[in-house]
Amino acid sequence: MTSDAPAVPRANTAERRPGDRVTDYATQVFAVAVAEVQKLRHDPVELATRAVQPVLWLLLFGGVMARVRGIATGDLRYLDFLSAGILAQSVLFVAIFYGISAIWERDLGVLQRYLVSPAPRSALIIGKSLAAGVRALSQAGVVYVLAAALGVALRLDPPAILGVVLLIALGSGLFSTLSLIIACIVKTRERFMGIGQVLTMPIFFASNAIYPLELMPGWLHAVSRANPLTYEVDGLRALMLHGGASVFGLVPDFAVLLGGWAVLVAIAARLYPRMGA
């Protein structure tokens, strides 16, 4: 972990037009995101090790479950159905542990440099969320390559690819911001890792990632409808696969993820300064 903090641009104290303030805000978000992405150069092994998990799920779990005839997936083969869920799972697993970086930053003194900058706290949170999205896109590349090798009927037209990228960015932003909130509350690496491990499996299994909503008992179906990962998977199936369709509709899928992320950003922006206390 590097101790370098980004040089967040300072806002001019003179009266500015609304357009200038928007530009300043976007510049501050971009500066934070670039600084976070640059950390990947110091630990490329992390990306390689995280790529192992989706490979195992698609090759082993997908290969076995594809032989089970009792899972009704409509017009999709089970492996096609699963590939969108494993992509969403990869995004979740990368993002949900992202908050530990905030704890490291506090211990290394980087957090104080962020907090004394003139950048709004929400700009810091959004910048970190965007950086988490870049990490998640690297996992998406692995899933796409493996899925194509396994004969999954992928949509590769530009509108579909753009939609998938946006869904990954929103899903990663939502779960990485949730992770930052957890880090702000627990403040220690040991507690954070314990809570992160407790959260990942329930979020994953209480979604439509590996089985359709129709197969769930009533109580789990209700929980899944309140799970943001369900809407990410739903949108990915429609945009990623030939023959895929959204159960809820793409507009609700995007709206749930965007609305959830906005709420979490507002909460994280209030809690983030307390990390330095």
C-alpha positions as CSV (number, residue, x, y, z in Angstrom):
1,M,0.0,0.0,0.0
2,T,1.5,3.3,-1.0
3,S,1.4,6.3,1.3
4,D,1.0,8.8,-1.5
5,A,-2.3,10.7,-1.6
6,P,-3.5,12.4,-4.7
7,A,-3.0,16.1,-5.2
8,V,-6.7,17.0,-5.1
9,P,-7.3,20.2,-7.0
10,R,-8.2,23.2,-4.9
11,A,-11.4,25.1,-5.6
12,N,-11.1,28.9,-6.2
13,T,-12.6,30.8,-3.3
14,A,-13.9,33.5,-5.7
15,E,-17.4,33.4,-6.8
16,R,-17.8,30.8,-9.5
17,R,-20.5,29.8,-11.9
18,P,-22.4,26.5,-11.4
19,G,-20.7,25.0,-14.4
20,D,-17.3,25.7,-12.9
21,R,-18.3,24.1,-9.6
22,V,-19.4,21.0,-11.5
23,T,-16.1,20.9,-13.4
24,D,-14.1,21.3,-10.1
25,Y,-16.2,18.5,-8.5
26,A,-15.6,16.1,-11.5
27,T,-11.9,16.9,-11.5
28,Q,-11.6,16.1,-7.8
29,V,-13.5,12.8,-8.3
30,F,-11.2,11.9,-11.2
31,A,-8.1,12.7,-9.2
32,V,-9.1,10.4,-6.4
33,A,-10.1,7.6,-8.8
34,V,-6.8,7.8,-10.7
35,A,-4.8,7.7,-7.4
36,E,-6.7,4.6,-6.3
37,V,-6.3,2.8,-9.7
38,Q,-2.6,3.5,-9.7
39,K,-2.3,1.3,-6.6
40,L,-3.0,-1.7,-8.8
41,R,0.4,-1.3,-10.3
42,H,1.9,-2.1,-6.9
43,D,-0.1,-5.3,-6.4
44,P,-1.0,-6.9,-9.8
45,V,-0.9,-10.3,-8.1
46,E,-4.2,-9.4,-6.3
47,L,-6.0,-9.3,-9.7
48,A,-4.5,-12.6,-10.8
49,T,-5.5,-14.4,-7.6
50,R,-9.1,-13.0,-7.6
51,A,-9.4,-14.3,-11.2
52,V,-9.2,-17.9,-9.8
53,Q,-12.6,-17.8,-8.1
54,P,-14.8,-17.2,-11.2
55,V,-12.8,-19.8,-13.1
56,L,-13.5,-22.4,-10.5
57,W,-17.2,-21.5,-10.3
58,L,-17.7,-21.7,-14.0
59,L,-15.6,-24.8,-14.7
60,L,-16.5,-26.9,-11.7
61,F,-19.8,-25.7,-10.3
62,G,-21.1,-24.8,-13.7
63,G,-20.0,-28.1,-15.3
64,V,-21.7,-30.1,-12.6
65,M,-24.9,-28.2,-12.3
66,A,-25.4,-28.1,-16.0
67,R,-26.1,-31.8,-15.8
68,V,-29.0,-31.2,-13.3
69,R,-32.3,-31.2,-15.1
70,G,-34.4,-29.8,-12.3
71,I,-33.2,-26.2,-12.7
72,A,-35.5,-24.4,-15.1
73,T,-33.6,-21.5,-16.8
74,G,-36.0,-20.9,-19.7
75,D,-34.4,-20.7,-23.1
76,L,-30.9,-20.4,-21.6
77,R,-28.5,-23.3,-21.0
78,Y,-27.6,-23.4,-17.3
79,L,-24.0,-22.4,-18.0
80,D,-25.2,-19.3,-19.9
81,F,-27.5,-18.6,-17.0
82,L,-24.7,-19.0,-14.5
83,S,-22.1,-16.9,-16.3
84,A,-24.0,-13.6,-15.6
85,G,-24.3,-14.6,-11.9
86,I,-20.6,-15.4,-11.6
87,L,-19.8,-12.1,-13.2
88,A,-21.9,-10.3,-10.6
89,Q,-20.3,-12.5,-7.9
90,S,-16.8,-11.4,-9.0
91,V,-17.9,-7.8,-8.8
92,L,-19.3,-8.3,-5.3
93,F,-16.3,-10.1,-3.9
94,V,-13.9,-7.5,-5.3
95,A,-16.0,-4.6,-4.0
96,I,-17.1,-5.8,-0.6
97,F,-13.5,-5.9,0.8
98,Y,-12.5,-2.6,-0.8
99,G,-13.1,-0.7,2.5
100,I,-10.0,-2.3,4.1
101,S,-8.0,0.2,2.0
102,A,-9.5,3.0,4.1
103,I,-8.2,1.4,7.2
104,W,-4.7,1.0,5.7
105,E,-4.9,4.7,4.6
106,R,-5.7,5.8,8.2
107,D,-2.8,3.7,9.6
108,L,-0.4,5.1,7.0
109,G,-1.5,8.7,7.4
110,V,-3.0,9.0,4.0
111,L,-6.5,9.6,5.3
112,Q,-5.5,12.8,7.0
113,R,-4.2,14.2,3.7
114,Y,-7.6,13.4,2.1
115,L,-9.5,15.0,4.9
116,V,-7.5,18.3,4.9
117,S,-8.1,18.6,1.1
118,P,-10.8,21.0,-0.1
119,A,-12.6,18.2,-1.9
120,P,-16.1,17.4,-0.8
121,R,-16.3,14.2,1.1
122,S,-18.8,12.8,-1.4
123,A,-16.2,13.4,-4.2
124,L,-13.7,11.3,-2.2
125,I,-16.3,8.5,-1.9
126,I,-17.4,8.6,-5.5
127,G,-13.7,8.6,-6.7
128,K,-13.0,5.5,-4.6
129,S,-16.2,3.8,-6.0
130,L,-15.1,4.5,-9.5
131,A,-11.7,3.0,-8.8
132,A,-13.4,-0.1,-7.4
133,G,-15.3,-0.3,-10.7
134,V,-12.1,-0.4,-12.7
135,R,-10.9,-3.4,-10.5
136,A,-14.2,-5.1,-11.2
137,L,-13.9,-4.6,-14.9
138,S,-10.7,-6.6,-14.9
139,Q,-12.6,-9.5,-13.4
140,A,-15.3,-9.0,-16.1
141,G,-12.7,-9.5,-18.7
142,V,-11.7,-12.9,-17.2
143,V,-15.3,-14.0,-17.0
144,Y,-16.0,-13.0,-20.6
145,V,-12.9,-14.8,-22.0
146,L,-13.7,-18.0,-20.0
147,A,-17.4,-17.8,-20.9
148,A,-16.6,-17.5,-24.6
149,A,-14.2,-20.5,-24.4
150,L,-17.0,-22.5,-22.8
151,G,-19.4,-21.7,-25.6
152,V,-21.6,-19.2,-23.8
153,A,-23.8,-17.2,-26.2
154,L,-22.4,-13.8,-25.4
155,R,-23.7,-10.5,-26.8
156,L,-20.8,-8.5,-28.1
157,D,-22.6,-5.6,-29.8
158,P,-21.4,-2.1,-28.5
159,P,-24.7,-1.1,-26.8
160,A,-24.8,-4.4,-24.8
161,I,-21.1,-4.1,-23.8
162,L,-21.7,-0.5,-22.7
163,G,-24.7,-1.6,-20.6
164,V,-22.7,-4.3,-19.0
165,V,-19.9,-1.9,-18.1
166,L,-22.4,0.5,-16.6
167,L,-24.0,-2.2,-14.5
168,I,-20.6,-3.4,-13.3
169,A,-19.7,0.1,-12.4
170,L,-22.9,0.7,-10.5
171,G,-22.8,-2.7,-8.7
172,S,-19.2,-2.2,-7.7
173,G,-19.8,1.4,-6.6
174,L,-22.7,0.3,-4.4
175,F,-20.9,-2.6,-2.7
176,S,-17.6,-0.8,-2.4
177,T,-19.4,2.2,-0.7
178,L,-21.1,-0.3,1.6
179,S,-17.7,-1.6,2.4
180,L,-16.4,1.8,3.2
181,I,-19.3,2.4,5.6
182,I,-18.4,-0.8,7.4
183,A,-14.8,0.2,7.6
184,C,-15.8,3.6,9.1
185,I,-17.8,1.9,11.8
186,V,-15.6,-1.0,12.8
187,K,-12.2,0.8,12.2
188,T,-10.0,-2.3,12.6
189,R,-8.8,-4.8,9.9
190,E,-9.7,-7.9,11.9
191,R,-13.3,-6.8,12.5
192,F,-13.7,-5.6,9.0
193,M,-12.5,-8.9,7.5
194,G,-14.8,-10.9,9.7
195,I,-17.9,-8.8,8.8
196,G,-17.0,-8.9,5.1
197,Q,-16.8,-12.7,5.1
198,V,-20.1,-12.9,6.9
199,L,-21.8,-10.7,4.4
200,T,-20.5,-12.1,1.1
201,M,-22.2,-15.5,1.1
202,P,-25.7,-14.4,2.2
203,I,-25.7,-11.6,-0.4
204,F,-24.6,-14.0,-3.1
205,F,-26.9,-17.0,-2.2
206,A,-29.9,-14.7,-1.5
207,S,-29.9,-13.6,-5.1
208,N,-30.7,-15.0,-8.5
209,A,-27.0,-15.5,-9.3
210,I,-27.0,-19.4,-9.4
211,Y,-30.8,-20.2,-9.5
212,P,-34.0,-18.6,-10.7
213,L,-36.2,-16.6,-8.4
214,E,-39.0,-19.1,-9.1
215,L,-37.2,-21.9,-7.3
216,M,-36.8,-20.0,-4.1
217,P,-39.1,-20.5,-1.0
218,G,-41.3,-17.5,-0.3
219,W,-39.2,-15.9,2.4
220,L,-36.0,-16.2,0.3
221,H,-37.8,-14.8,-2.7
222,A,-38.8,-11.7,-0.6
223,V,-35.2,-11.3,0.7
224,S,-33.9,-11.6,-2.9
225,R,-36.2,-8.8,-4.1
226,A,-34.5,-6.5,-1.5
227,N,-31.0,-7.6,-2.5
228,P,-29.2,-5.2,-4.9
229,L,-27.2,-8.1,-6.4
230,T,-30.4,-9.6,-7.7
231,Y,-31.0,-6.5,-9.9
232,E,-27.4,-6.4,-11.1
233,V,-27.6,-10.1,-12.1
234,D,-31.0,-9.5,-13.8
235,G,-29.7,-6.7,-15.9
236,L,-26.5,-8.6,-16.8
237,R,-28.5,-11.6,-18.1
238,A,-30.4,-9.3,-20.4
239,L,-27.4,-7.4,-21.7
240,M,-24.7,-10.1,-21.6
241,L,-26.5,-13.1,-23.2
242,H,-28.2,-13.9,-26.5
243,G,-31.7,-15.0,-25.4
244,G,-31.4,-13.4,-22.0
245,A,-34.2,-11.3,-20.6
246,S,-34.7,-9.1,-17.6
247,V,-37.4,-10.2,-15.1
248,F,-37.8,-6.7,-13.6
249,G,-36.9,-4.6,-16.6
250,L,-33.6,-2.8,-17.3
251,V,-34.9,0.6,-16.1
252,P,-35.8,-0.8,-12.6
253,D,-32.5,-2.7,-12.5
254,F,-30.4,0.4,-13.2
255,A,-32.7,2.6,-11.0
256,V,-32.3,0.3,-7.9
257,L,-28.5,0.2,-8.2
258,L,-28.2,3.9,-8.9
259,G,-30.6,4.8,-6.1
260,G,-28.9,2.4,-3.6
261,W,-25.5,3.8,-4.5
262,A,-26.6,7.4,-4.0
263,V,-28.0,6.7,-0.6
264,L,-24.8,4.8,0.5
265,V,-22.6,7.6,-0.8
266,A,-24.5,10.2,1.3
267,I,-24.1,7.9,4.4
268,A,-20.4,7.2,3.7
269,A,-19.7,11.0,3.1
270,R,-20.9,11.7,6.7
271,L,-19.0,8.8,8.3
272,Y,-15.7,9.0,6.4
273,P,-14.3,11.9,8.4
274,R,-14.7,9.9,11.6
275,M,-12.1,7.4,10.3
276,G,-9.5,9.9,11.3
277,A,-10.9,10.4,14.8
